[in-house]
């Protein structure tokens, strides 16, 4: 299954995503991302 997850402009904006989306992010093993540094900060903030 492919999930397209919107990225926030800032890691502090992780709270703007619905809890269901955050749960899906936490359950995934593989990501295809555009910018590693931004994604890493975003996911660290989200737990």
ROZA-525620 format. One record per residue (C-alpha): x, y, z. Coordinates in steps of 0.001 Angstrom, whole numbers. Layout:
residues N
+---------+---------+---------+
|      px |      py |      pz |
+---------+---------+---------+
|       X |       Y |       Z |
...
+---------+---------+---------+
END
This chain:
residues 47
+---------+---------+---------+
|      px |      py |      pz |
+---------+---------+---------+
|       0 |       0 |       0 |
|    1235 |    3534 |    -734 |
|     539 |    6390 |    1646 |
|    1161 |    9957 |     528 |
|    1826 |   11968 |    3654 |
|    1890 |   15747 |    3553 |
|    4999 |   17302 |    5016 |
|    4737 |   20310 |    7243 |
|    6836 |   23376 |    6625 |
|    8305 |   23007 |   10088 |
|    8878 |   20007 |   12413 |
|    6874 |   21870 |   15069 |
|    3794 |   21448 |   12866 |
|    3546 |   17676 |   13413 |
|     486 |   18417 |   15580 |
|   -1412 |   19699 |   12542 |
|   -1738 |   16117 |   11245 |
|   -4687 |   13991 |   12385 |
|   -3813 |   11314 |   14956 |
|   -4762 |    8608 |   12440 |
|   -2086 |    9905 |   10042 |
|     517 |   10006 |   12821 |
|    -355 |    6398 |   13731 |
|     114 |    5324 |   10111 |
|    3478 |    7109 |    9930 |
|    4629 |    5274 |   13070 |
|    3589 |    1914 |   11604 |
|    5534 |    2286 |    8328 |
|    8962 |     747 |    7723 |
|    9901 |    2353 |    4404 |
|    9758 |    5977 |    3319 |
|   10497 |    7737 |      43 |
|   11229 |   11337 |     905 |
|   12277 |   14487 |    -881 |
|   14578 |   16017 |    1743 |
|   16247 |   13734 |    4307 |
|   17127 |   16440 |    6805 |
|   13626 |   17922 |    6946 |
|   11973 |   14501 |    7123 |
|   14285 |   13339 |    9898 |
|   13433 |   16401 |   12024 |
|    9738 |   15985 |   11272 |
|    9697 |   12316 |   12318 |
|   11759 |   12950 |   15460 |
|    9230 |   15531 |   16584 |
|    6400 |   13085 |   15944 |
|    7917 |   10360 |   18067 |
+---------+---------+---------+
END
